[in-house]
Amino acid sequence: MTDIDPVEIKRIRWRSRRGLLELDIVLERFLANGFDQLTTDELAAYRKCLELGDNDFLDYVNGKAEVDDPELAHIIGILRAV
């Protein structure tokens, strides 16, 4: 992920702050332990996740809803594993 603009990385980290405590906990752990290892494609998928509503995003992370998009399914899997 070295070719990504550092300012954009800061924006993504800021957008990772959410309105649900449960989701914040998962994302904080991910930012500390997995975010820096993302590929460019995975980072693009993570950005798509950040466009989701908090409840939908949390349902995907908790496995309460099925992710139809394979790109999102991959990054959600990474979030669950961290």
Buried (B, 14 or more C-beta within 10 A) or exposed (E): EEEEEEEEBEEBEEEBEBEBEEBBEBBEEBBEEBBEEBEEEBBEBBBEBEEBEEEBBBBBBEEEBEBEEEBBEEBBEBBEEB
